[in-house]
Amino acid sequence: MATNRWIYLLAGFLINLMLGVIYSWSVFIGPLESIFGWTRAMSSGAFTLVVAFFAPGMLIGGLLLGKWGPRKVVWVGGVLLALGWIMTSFGGAFADPEFIFADPTSKQFLGKEVTVNGKTFVINDKKTLEKVIIEERGGVGFNYGTLYWLYLWYGIIGGLGIGLAYNVPIPIARRWFPDKSGLAVGLTVMGFGMGALFLAPPSVVLILNFGWSYAFLYLGILFLIVITAAGAVLKFPPEGWVPEGWTPPKPAEEPEKAKVHVAHKDYEWREMIRTKQFWMLWFWYWFMAAAGLLTIGHMKVVAKEYGADLPMMGTTAGVIAVGMLSLFNGLGRPGFGGLSDKIGRRNALMLDAALMTIMMYSFLALVKALGVAGIFIAVILVGLAYGGVLALMPTYCADFFGAKNLGFNYAVLFTAWGAAGLLGPQLAGFIRDITGRYEVAYAASGTMTLIALILAYLMKPPEAD
């Protein structure tokens, strides 16, 4: 049985790989804004909603996990995600039928003539596009019906589905691998971090060749097939099972000095939220995740607007950067998870916060100074740091509050990630719309991650108080 337990990590990885499509959102921003005339804050709202409803989905999944078992919860999550994407593909039906943005594909609007208030315009650049929408139509060309349809199906329904499915592989990995908990959790959630690496390039191909609506349709079908198939093999180990030859460690007499802490009891969520350690972890999670989501949600457009989105290898540097960010986001998860098993959770927590703080303050400076090379360096380091966040938090939650109730306890802690989704991408979108740039957003994010570094330094287990 010990050797077979690796199949649960593989299944969890594949499920998370599909759920990680959330990180490929930036490749949809440009086409959707061009077709429907949305502002950056409006398009960012879709990403904000999917992140915000991810957390409630986690809570629902945590409640259902003990009643339904892992397979049914994953299946429901996969169906909701697939349904959200498939229904999103029909959003063009709600576009303004009298205007060019009703066109369902992303490459057919250029060069077309549009008559507005007796004036004829040729839509061949962004300036003309904005003139038609804002000056001549008074903003009524923003296609709100399609926008709200996107918010409902992609944002709310898709977000709930991701949360439901995401909450299952983590506690399964923790229970099957008590001897390598940091590494096992990291490998499982690595798929989530690498979602954009595998799904952003085909998304771009689908958009360019078939249009945005068919991209959503085909990807939704893919999610349904992979998540239901991988979910079929998931199960918890028998009660009391431990790996052969492994002896469970006992709680340390001086818990604050233990390299890897062992909880002295299994906390219920109501007990957990009454500890100061929970709130220290919650705010650390919030600040660090907001920094990573800011970068992920605006990656491709930042590359373009700061002059680093140059043609490369049959695509552009911005698209490559999205893939690189996804790759190192994924690698950072087993990297920091395994590192925390060796150097201790608290040391890994401080190292992660220090790296993210440095990058938030220097990200745009690197891009402006080094161009394509700068953005590649920046996304590698931010990806590693952000990946570490998603590996360390479920591991810390189990270390401090026990593995028995990890499914729901981590869902409660995960609300910090949902709050980060409300803060990071949306705030950056508003700041960019107001100032025309991203400097203020990255500086504010750097200050928050600096606070996270201080929290990590002060962190100690509940029993050490």
N, C-alpha and C positions, 0 to 999 in steps of 0.2 A: 504493500500500500504506500509505503514511503516514496517509492519512485513514481507512482501514479499521481501523486499530489501535484506534480508540475502541470498536469493537464488543466487544472483549475486556474492556474496563472495564465496559461495560453488563452483559455476561453475568456477570462477577464480582460486580457490585453486586447483581444479582437473586439469585444463589446465596447471597450473604452476608445478604441480606434475609430469606431463609427460615431460615438458620442462626441469625439474631439473635433467633429466638423464645425463646431461652434467657433473654433479658432481660425477658420478660413473665411470668416465674414468679410474681411477687408477686400477680398477679390470681387465681391458682389457690389460694394459701395459705388464704384465708378459707373458701371453699367446702369444700375438702378437710378442713380442721381441723374445721369444723362437722359435716360428715357422718360422719367417721370417728373423731373424738375425739382426734386427734393433738396433741401439744404442739408449740410453735414449734421446738424443737430437732429433733424428729422430722421435721416437714415440711421444715425447712431441710436435712436430710440429703439429700433428693432433689436439691436445687440444688447441694449440695456435690459429690455424685457426678457429676453431668453436667459440672461444671467440672473435677473431678479427672480424668475419663476423656477429656476434650477433649484434654489434653496427650499421652497415649499415642496417641490417634488421629492427632494431628499427626505423631508420630514414625513411625507405620506409613505414613501418607500420604507422608511425606518419603522413606522407603525405596522405596516402590512407584512414586513419580512418574517416576523415571528408567527403570524397567522397563516400566511399563504405559502411560505417557503420561497427560496431564491428564484426558482424557475418562473413562477407565475408573475412575480414582481418585475423581473427583467422583461418578460414577454409584454406585459402591459406597457412598460416604459418604451420598449421598441416600437410597439404599434402606435403609441401617441406621437413619438418622434416622426415616424414614417408618415402618419396621417397629416401632421403639421406641415411637412415639406411638400407632400403631394397636393394638399389643398392650397398651399401658397402658390403653386404653379398656375392656379386659375385666377390669380389676382389681377391680371391684365384686363379681365372682363369689366372691372370697375373703373378703368381709366377713362378720362375725358374723351368721348368718341369724336369730338370735333377738332382734336389737336393731335400733333405728331406723337405725343407721348403715349398714345394708345397703342402704338406699334409694339408688339410683344417681343421683338428681338433687339439685341443691343447694338447691332451694327448697321441697321437699315435707316436710321434717322438722319444721317449725314447727307447733305446735298439736297434735301427735299425742301420744297417751297411751302410756306405756311402763310395764309392770309389772316391777319388779325386787325379788326377795326379798319378795314379798307386798305391796309398796308401789307405788302408782300415781303416776306423775309426768306432768305435761304439759310437753313440751319447747317452751318458748316464749321462752327467753332463755339466755344463756351461763352464768349462775349455776346454773340448774337442770341444764344439760347437764353441767357440771363435777361437780355433786353426784352425779348418776347414775353417771358414769364412775368418779370417784375414790373417793367415800365409800361408795357402795352396791355397786359392782362391783369395787372394789379394783384398778382400772386395767385389768381384763381386756377392757374394751370398746374397746381401742385398735386393734383390727383389724390385727394384725401381718401377716397374710397379704397383705392389700392393700398395706400399706406396703412389704413386701419385694418384691412384684411391681412397684410403682412404682420402687423403687430399681434393680431389675434392668433393666427395659425403658426407662423414661424416663431414669434416671441413667446406667447403664453402657452399654447398647446405643446409646441416643440420643447420649450424650456421645462415644462412639467415632465415630459417624457424622458428627457435627459436626466433629470434629477432622480426619477424613479429607478431607472436602470443603473445609474452610477453608484447608487447606495449599496448595491449587492456585492460586487466583486471584492471590495475592500475588506469587509469583515470576514469573508470567506478566505482571502489570502492570509489575513492575520491568524485565523484559527488553524489553517493547514500548515503554517510556517511560524510557530512560536519561537523557533530557534534562529530564524533569520527574518524577523518581523519587519525591520526597516527596509531591507532589500526586497522582500516579497511584495510589500505594499508598493514600493517604488516601481517594481517591474509591472505590476498590475495597472497602475495609473499612468505608466509610460505611454500606453496606447492612446490615452486621452490627450496627452501633450503632443503626440506625434500625428494627431488627426489631420492637421492642416498639411503636413508634409505629404501625406498620401492622398488627401482629398482636394487640396487647393489646385494643383495642376490639372486634374481631370475636370474640376469645376470650371476653370478658365477655358479649357478646350470645348466643353459643352456650351458655355455661354457664347463663345465666338462662332461656333458652327451651327448651333440649334436655337440659341436665344436663352435668356435667363429663365423663362418658364419651364422649358424642357430640362434645364439643369436641375431645378428643384424636383421635378417629377422623377427623373431617372435616379437621382441620389436618394430620394425617399424610398423607392423600391429596393435599392441596395441595402439601406439601413434595415428594412423589414426582414430581408433574407438573412443577413449576417447575424443580427442581434438575436433573432428567434432560434437560429441554429446553434450559436455558441451558448445561449442561455440554457439549452436543453441539458447540458452536461453539469451544470452547477449544483453543488450540494455542500452542506456543512459536514465536517468529520464527525464520527460518533462521539457521544459524550465521554469525556475523560481520555480521549485519544491524544497521544504524544508521539513525535517522531522516534523511531527506533534508535536507542543509544543516547537519547537526550534526556537530561534531568532538569525539570523546571527550576529556575532559580528562586530563591526565597527573598522576601523584602529585606533590604539592607537596614542595618541598625542605624546608620546615618544616611537617610535617603537623599539629602541634599548633596552628598559627595559621591553617590553612585553614578557610574558612567551611563548605564542604561537602567532606568528606574523600573521597579516592579510594584504595581499598585497593591496596597495592603487590603483592599476590598473592591468589589464591583459597585460603583456608584450608580444609582438611578439618576435620571436627568435632573430631577428637582434638587437632589443633593448636590449634583455637579455645579449647577448655576449659582449655588450659594457660596462657592469657593472663589477666592480672589484669583486663583490660578486660572480658572476658566475664563475670567474676563481679561486677564493678561494675554492668554492665548487668543482670545476672540479679537482683541484690538491689534495684536501682532498680525494675525491672519488678514484682517480687514485692510490694514495699511499696505502690507506686502502684496496682497492680491490685486489691490487697486492699481498699484504701479505696473504689475505685469499685464493686467487687462487693458490699461491705457495704451500700452505699447502694441499689444496684439490687435486691439480693435482699430487702430489707425496706422498699422505698419506700412501698408502699401502706399497710402496717400501721403504719409510723412516722407517716404522715399521720393515720391514724385515732386512734392512741393519744396523739398530742400535740395533738389537737383541731383539726386542719386539714383533715380529710376531710369538708368540708361539701358539701351538694347544689349542683351547678353544671351548667348547660347540659344538663340531662337525665341527668346522671351525677353523679359526685362529684369533688371537688378531688383526691383521691388517685389516681383513675384518670387524670385529666388530667395530674397530675404525672408518672405513669409514662410517658405519651406524650411529655411535654416532655423528660423525662430522656433518652428514646430519641432524640428529634429532635436535641437538642444534643450528645448522645454521637456521633451520626452527623456533625453539622456540625463537631465538634471534630477529626475525623479529616483531612479535606482542609484544614481551617483550620490546624491545627498542622503538617501535612505540607507545605503550600504555604509557610507561614511559615518553616519550617526551611530551605527552598530559598533564601529571601531573607536571613534574619538569621543563618543558621548553625545546625547541629544542636545544638551545646552550649548556645547561648543559648535555643533553643526548649525544650530539656530542662530547664534551670533555671527558665524561666518556668512550665512545666507543673507542676513539683514545688512551686513557691512557691504557685501558685493552689490546688492540692489541699490543701496544708498549712493554708492559711488557712481553707478550707472545712470541713475535718474538725474543726477547733477551734471553728468558729462555726455549723455546720449546725443543730444543735438549738436554739441560742440564737436564731437567725433565725426558726425555726418557732414557738417559744414567744412571741417578741416580736411578730411580724407575722402569725402565723396563715397563712392561705392565701397571701398575698403573699410571706411569708417562705419557704414551701416552694417556691414557684415560682422565686424568686430563687436559692435554694440548689440546686435541681436543674439550673437552667440552667448555673450555674458548675461544679458537679461534673460534669455531662455533658460540657461542653467540655474539662475537664481530663482526664477518663477517656478521652474520644475521642482526645485527643492521645497518650496512652500507646500505644494500638493502632496509631497511624500512625507514631510515632517509632521504635518498637522494630524492626520489620522493616527500616525504612530505615537505621537505625543498624547493624543486623546486616550488611547488604549493604555499607555504607560501610567498616566496619572489617574485615570478613572476606571480602569479594568476593561477586559476584552469582551466580557459577557454581553454587555449592553452597548457595544460599540456601534451597531447599526443606527440606533436612534440617537445616542449621545453625539456621535460625529455629525449626524444630520443637524442637530442643534448648534454645534460649533460651526458647521458649514454655512449658517446664516450670515456669518461674517463675509464669506465669499460673495453671497448675494448682495450684501450691502456694498461690497467693493465694486460690483457690477453697476450699481446705481451711481457710484461716485466717480470711478475712473473714466470709462469711455464717454459717458454723457457729459461730464464736466469738461473733458478735453474738447468735445464737439462744440459746446457752447463757447468756450474760451477761444477756440479757433475761429468761430463765426464772428466773434466780437473783435478780436485783435488781428485776425488773419494769420496767426502763427501759433506755435505750440510751446514756446519757451516757458510761459507762466505755468502751464499745466505740469510740465516736467519738474519745475522748481518746487511746486507745491507737493508733488508726489515724493520728491527727494526728502523734504522735511518730514513727511509722514513715515517714511522708511527709517529715517534717523531715530524717530521716537520708537519704532519697532526694535531697533538695535539696543536701545536702552532697556526696553522691556525684556528682551532676551537675556541681557546681563543680570537682571534682577530675578529671573525665573528660578523657582525651586519647587519641589513637589509639595502637595498638600500636607503630607505627614511631617514635613520639615518645619512647619510653623509652630 
